[in-house]
Amino acid sequence: MNNEQSLLPPKISFFEKRLTIILARDDAMVCAFCPELDLVTEMATPDEALEDMLEAMQDYAGEYLEDLEIYENSPNRAHHLPYIQAIAACKDVWDIRMLIEIHHGRVQV
């Protein structure tokens, strides 16, 4: 490595944000909602809710791709395909985290 290369900052790559996760708290629990995929989870803490949502996204992507013909012909699920493909292209949970943008809120009934 020459001197010019050693002075350059490291390159940081990132994915364009494609999926939203809204973490909303009520008095007892935290809900994680992904509006693009119509997925909802609920856990005791924000970290647990987020981890559960990431797992739900992976599971849903696998199920979607296994039954692709059914899902891509479903009027309320066909539009999920680009998101599913983005999740499926991820090597690990870190890559999936790079696809999401997290917002915080409160559940109001």
FIKOLZA-1660 file (N, C-alpha, C; in steps of 0.1 Angstrom, whole numbers, plus 5000, padded with zeros to 4 digits):
% residues 109
   i   px   py   pz ch aa at
   1 5009 4988 5000  A  M  N
   1 5000 5000 5000  A  M CA
   1 5009 5012 5000  A  M  C
   2 5006 5022 4991  A  N  N
   2 5014 5034 4991  A  N CA
   2 5009 5044 5001  A  N  C
   3 5016 5055 5002  A  N  N
   3 5012 5065 5012  A  N CA
   3 4999 5072 5009  A  N  C
   4 4996 5074 4996  A  E  N
   4 4983 5080 4993  A  E CA
   4 4971 5071 4997  A  E  C
   5 4973 5058 4995  A  Q  N
   5 4962 5048 4999  A  Q CA
   5 4960 5048 5014  A  Q  C
   6 4971 5049 5021  A  S  N
   6 4970 5048 5036  A  S CA
   6 4963 5060 5042  A  S  C
   7 4963 5071 5034  A  L  N
   7 4957 5083 5039  A  L CA
   7 4942 5084 5036  A  L  C
   8 4937 5076 5028  A  L  N
   8 4923 5076 5024  A  L CA
   8 4915 5069 5035  A  L  C
   9 4903 5075 5038  A  P  N
   9 4894 5069 5048  A  P CA
   9 4889 5056 5042  A  P  C
  10 4885 5046 5051  A  P  N
  10 4880 5034 5046  A  P CA
  10 4866 5036 5040  A  P  C
  11 4863 5028 5030  A  K  N
  11 4850 5029 5023  A  K CA
  11 4839 5022 5032  A  K  C
  12 4828 5028 5033  A  I  N
  12 4817 5022 5041  A  I CA
  12 4806 5021 5031  A  I  C
  13 4801 5008 5029  A  S  N
  13 4790 5006 5020  A  S CA
  13 4777 5004 5028  A  S  C
  14 4766 5008 5022  A  F  N
  14 4753 5006 5028  A  F CA
  14 4743 5004 5017  A  F  C
  15 4732 4998 5021  A  F  N
  15 4720 4996 5012  A  F CA
  15 4711 5008 5013  A  F  C
  16 4705 5011 5003  A  E  N
  16 4694 5021 5004  A  E CA
  16 4683 5016 5013  A  E  C
  17 4678 5024 5022  A  K  N
  17 4668 5019 5031  A  K CA
  17 4655 5015 5023  A  K  C
  18 4651 5003 5025  A  R  N
  18 4639 4998 5018  A  R CA
  18 4627 4994 5026  A  R  C
  19 4630 4991 5039  A  L  N
  19 4620 4986 5048  A  L CA
  19 4619 4995 5060  A  L  C
  20 4607 4996 5066  A  T  N
  20 4605 5004 5078  A  T CA
  20 4601 4995 5089  A  T  C
  21 4607 4997 5101  A  I  N
  21 4602 4990 5113  A  I CA
  21 4598 5001 5122  A  I  C
  22 4586 5001 5127  A  I  N
  22 4581 5011 5137  A  I CA
  22 4580 5003 5150  A  I  C
  23 4588 5008 5160  A  L  N
  23 4587 5003 5173  A  L CA
  23 4578 5012 5181  A  L  C
  24 4567 5006 5186  A  A  N
  24 4557 5014 5194  A  A CA
  24 4555 5008 5207  A  A  C
  25 4555 5016 5217  A  R  N
  25 4554 5011 5231  A  R CA
  25 4540 5014 5236  A  R  C
  26 4534 5005 5244  A  D  N
  26 4522 5008 5252  A  D CA
  26 4526 5006 5266  A  D  C
  27 4517 5005 5275  A  D  N
  27 4521 5004 5290  A  D CA
  27 4529 4992 5293  A  D  C
  28 4527 4981 5286  A  A  N
  28 4534 4969 5290  A  A CA
  28 4543 4962 5280  A  A  C
  29 4541 4964 5267  A  M  N
  29 4548 4957 5257  A  M CA
  29 4553 4967 5246  A  M  C
  30 4561 4962 5237  A  V  N
  30 4566 4969 5225  A  V CA
  30 4562 4961 5213  A  V  C
  31 4556 4969 5204  A  C  N
  31 4551 4963 5191  A  C CA
  31 4561 4967 5180  A  C  C
  32 4565 4958 5172  A  A  N
  32 4573 4961 5160  A  A CA
  32 4564 4958 5148  A  A  C
  33 4563 4968 5139  A  F  N
  33 4555 4968 5127  A  F CA
  33 4563 4971 5115  A  F  C
  34 4562 4963 5105  A  C  N
  34 4568 4965 5092  A  C CA
  34 4557 4968 5082  A  C  C
  35 4554 4980 5079  A  P  N
  35 4542 4983 5070  A  P CA
  35 4544 4978 5056  A  P  C
  36 4556 4977 5051  A  E  N
  36 4558 4972 5037  A  E CA
  36 4555 4958 5035  A  E  C
  37 4556 4950 5046  A  L  N
  37 4554 4935 5046  A  L CA
  37 4542 4931 5054  A  L  C
  38 4535 4941 5060  A  D  N
  38 4523 4938 5068  A  D CA
  38 4527 4928 5079  A  D  C
  39 4538 4929 5086  A  L  N
  39 4542 4920 5097  A  L CA
  39 4542 4928 5110  A  L  C
  40 4538 4921 5120  A  V  N
  40 4537 4927 5134  A  V CA
  40 4542 4917 5144  A  V  C
  41 4550 4921 5153  A  T  N
  41 4554 4913 5164  A  T CA
  41 4553 4921 5177  A  T  C
  42 4553 4914 5188  A  E  N
  42 4551 4921 5201  A  E CA
  42 4560 4914 5212  A  E  C
  43 4568 4921 5218  A  M  N
  43 4577 4916 5229  A  M CA
  43 4578 4925 5240  A  M  C
  44 4585 4921 5251  A  A  N
  44 4586 4929 5263  A  A CA
  44 4595 4942 5261  A  A  C
  45 4606 4941 5253  A  T  N
  45 4615 4952 5252  A  T CA
  45 4617 4956 5237  A  T  C
  46 4622 4968 5234  A  P  N
  46 4624 4972 5221  A  P CA
  46 4634 4963 5213  A  P  C
  47 4645 4959 5220  A  D  N
  47 4655 4950 5214  A  D CA
  47 4649 4937 5210  A  D  C
  48 4641 4931 5220  A  E  N
  48 4634 4918 5217  A  E CA
  48 4625 4919 5205  A  E  C
  49 4617 4930 5205  A  A  N
  49 4607 4932 5194  A  A CA
  49 4614 4934 5181  A  A  C
  50 4625 4941 5181  A  L  N
  50 4633 4943 5168  A  L CA
  50 4639 4929 5164  A  L  C
  51 4645 4922 5173  A  E  N
  51 4651 4909 5169  A  E CA
  51 4640 4899 5164  A  E  C
  52 4628 4900 5171  A  D  N
  52 4617 4891 5166  A  D CA
  52 4612 4895 5152  A  D  C
  53 4612 4908 5150  A  M  N
  53 4608 4912 5136  A  M CA
  53 4618 4908 5126  A  M  C
  54 4631 4909 5129  A  L  N
  54 4641 4905 5119  A  L CA
  54 4639 4890 5116  A  L  C
  55 4637 4882 5126  A  E  N
  55 4635 4868 5124  A  E CA
  55 4622 4866 5116  A  E  C
  56 4611 4873 5119  A  A  N
  56 4599 4872 5112  A  A CA
  56 4600 4875 5097  A  A  C
  57 4609 4885 5094  A  M  N
  57 4611 4889 5081  A  M CA
  57 4618 4878 5073  A  M  C
  58 4628 4872 5079  A  Q  N
  58 4636 4861 5073  A  Q CA
  58 4626 4849 5071  A  Q  C
  59 4618 4846 5081  A  D  N
  59 4609 4835 5079  A  D CA
  59 4599 4837 5068  A  D  C
  60 4594 4849 5068  A  Y  N
  60 4584 4853 5058  A  Y CA
  60 4590 4852 5044  A  Y  C
  61 4602 4857 5042  A  A  N
  61 4609 4857 5029  A  A CA
  61 4611 4843 5025  A  A  C
  62 4615 4834 5034  A  G  N
  62 4617 4820 5030  A  G CA
  62 4603 4813 5026  A  G  C
  63 4593 4816 5034  A  E  N
  63 4580 4810 5031  A  E CA
  63 4575 4816 5017  A  E  C
  64 4577 4829 5015  A  Y  N
  64 4572 4835 5003  A  Y CA
  64 4579 4829 4991  A  Y  C
  65 4592 4827 4991  A  L  N
  65 4599 4821 4980  A  L CA
  65 4596 4806 4978  A  L  C
  66 4593 4799 4989  A  E  N
  66 4589 4785 4987  A  E CA
  66 4576 4784 4980  A  E  C
  67 4566 4793 4983  A  D  N
  67 4553 4793 4977  A  D CA
  67 4551 4805 4968  A  D  C
  68 4562 4808 4960  A  L  N
  68 4562 4820 4951  A  L CA
  68 4550 4822 4943  A  L  C
  69 4545 4811 4936  A  E  N
  69 4534 4812 4927  A  E CA
  69 4521 4817 4935  A  E  C
  70 4519 4812 4947  A  I  N
  70 4507 4816 4955  A  I CA
  70 4509 4831 4959  A  I  C
  71 4520 4834 4964  A  Y  N
  71 4522 4848 4969  A  Y CA
  71 4522 4858 4958  A  Y  C
  72 4529 4855 4947  A  E  N
  72 4529 4866 4936  A  E CA
  72 4516 4867 4929  A  E  C
  73 4507 4858 4931  A  N  N
  73 4493 4860 4925  A  N CA
  73 4483 4865 4936  A  N  C
  74 4488 4867 4948  A  S  N
  74 4479 4872 4958  A  S CA
  74 4477 4887 4957  A  S  C
  75 4465 4892 4957  A  P  N
  75 4464 4907 4955  A  P CA
  75 4469 4915 4967  A  P  C
  76 4470 4909 4979  A  N  N
  76 4476 4917 4990  A  N CA
  76 4490 4913 4993  A  N  C
  77 4496 4904 4986  A  R  N
  77 4510 4900 4989  A  R CA
  77 4520 4902 4977  A  R  C
  78 4514 4903 4965  A  A  N
  78 4523 4903 4953  A  A CA
  78 4533 4914 4953  A  A  C
  79 4529 4926 4958  A  H  N
  79 4538 4938 4959  A  H CA
  79 4549 4936 4969  A  H  C
  80 4549 4925 4976  A  H  N
  80 4560 4923 4986  A  H CA
  80 4573 4917 4979  A  H  C
  81 4571 4912 4967  A  L  N
  81 4582 4905 4960  A  L CA
  81 4596 4913 4960  A  L  C
  82 4596 4926 4956  A  P  N
  82 4609 4932 4957  A  P CA
  82 4616 4933 4970  A  P  C
  83 4608 4934 4981  A  Y  N
  83 4613 4934 4995  A  Y CA
  83 4618 4920 4998  A  Y  C
  84 4610 4910 4994  A  I  N
  84 4614 4896 4997  A  I CA
  84 4627 4893 4990  A  I  C
  85 4629 4897 4978  A  Q  N
  85 4641 4895 4970  A  Q CA
  85 4653 4902 4977  A  Q  C
  86 4651 4914 4982  A  A  N
  86 4661 4921 4989  A  A CA
  86 4665 4914 5002  A  A  C
  87 4656 4909 5009  A  I  N
  87 4659 4901 5022  A  I CA
  87 4666 4889 5018  A  I  C
  88 4662 4882 5008  A  A  N
  88 4668 4869 5004  A  A CA
  88 4682 4871 4999  A  A  C
  89 4685 4883 4994  A  A  N
  89 4699 4885 4989  A  A CA
  89 4709 4888 5000  A  A  C
  90 4703 4890 5012  A  C  N
  90 4712 4894 5024  A  C CA
  90 4719 4881 5028  A  C  C
  91 4732 4883 5032  A  K  N
  91 4740 4872 5037  A  K CA
  91 4738 4869 5051  A  K  C
  92 4733 4879 5059  A  D  N
  92 4731 4876 5073  A  D CA
  92 4722 4887 5079  A  D  C
  93 4720 4887 5092  A  V  N
  93 4711 4896 5098  A  V CA
  93 4716 4910 5097  A  V  C
  94 4730 4912 5098  A  W  N
  94 4735 4925 5096  A  W CA
  94 4731 4932 5083  A  W  C
  95 4731 4924 5072  A  D  N
  95 4727 4929 5059  A  D CA
  95 4712 4933 5060  A  D  C
  96 4704 4925 5066  A  I  N
  96 4690 4928 5067  A  I CA
  96 4688 4941 5075  A  I  C
  97 4696 4943 5086  A  R  N
  97 4696 4955 5094  A  R CA
  97 4699 4967 5085  A  R  C
  98 4707 4966 5075  A  M  N
  98 4711 4977 5066  A  M CA
  98 4700 4980 5057  A  M  C
  99 4690 4971 5055  A  L  N
  99 4678 4974 5047  A  L CA
  99 4667 4982 5054  A  L  C
 100 4668 4983 5067  A  I  N
 100 4657 4988 5075  A  I CA
 100 4660 5002 5080  A  I  C
 101 4649 5009 5082  A  E  N
 101 4649 5022 5089  A  E CA
 101 4640 5021 5101  A  E  C
 102 4644 5024 5113  A  I  N
 102 4636 5022 5125  A  I CA
 102 4630 5036 5129  A  I  C
 103 4618 5036 5132  A  H  N
 103 4611 5047 5138  A  H CA
 103 4605 5043 5152  A  H  C
 104 4603 5053 5160  A  H  N
 104 4597 5050 5174  A  H CA
 104 4584 5057 5176  A  H  C
 105 4575 5051 5183  A  G  N
 105 4563 5058 5186  A  G CA
 105 4556 5051 5198  A  G  C
 106 4543 5055 5200  A  R  N
 106 4536 5050 5211  A  R CA
 106 4523 5044 5206  A  R  C
 107 4518 5033 5212  A  V  N
 107 4505 5027 5208  A  V CA
 107 4494 5035 5215  A  V  C
 108 4485 5040 5207  A  Q  N
 108 4474 5048 5213  A  Q CA
 108 4461 5041 5209  A  Q  C
 109 4453 5037 5219  A  V  N
 109 4440 5031 5216  A  V CA
 109 4429 5040 5220  A  V  C
% end
